Amino acid sequence: MSDTGTLRRGDTETEDLSPRRRVAASALPFQPPLDAASRGRLHNLLVAKSIVETLFVVGLAVGFYYVTFNPYFRGALDVADARRVAGWAIDEAQPSARVEVQLYIDGRFVESRAADANRPDVAAAGRARDDRHGFEFTTPALQSGEHEARVYAVHASGDDARRVLQLVGKPLRFRVGETGEQD
């Protein structure tokens, strides 16, 4: 380095350093470069840390899913017409419990009730211990045209602070004629 503070060719920097910057730069601790074995260990530690963090986040997501949503609801929507909407719903984690279901037609809430109607076919299929897992709603008066019925099972979690809807079966489309009856 020359007396003016300019670094010569071969030095690590090529800019002009004032005396103040020279003191600050010389106060930094010297870090020798890592050898190949140390770099390999550092690389392996960083990969392991990334894997552990990923597993932690996945664990949180799965835990949140199982607390918020009930993966054990099963059911079907069997009938949807101008007179009624019927089917069955069961919580396979609690087969003797009654599931609350809600009817939506064309995306609008219609009614809520427990799926506790007699459905011997559900018990005969081995889905439940008893026959009381059916539901039947009376279809409200609708304008003529095509409509869509959806039934959702209600899952309450967090001491009923959160209520999540899970679709039961597939939505059914039906048509109402000019007289209000099914076409």
Disulfide bonds with the S-S distance in Angstrom:
none
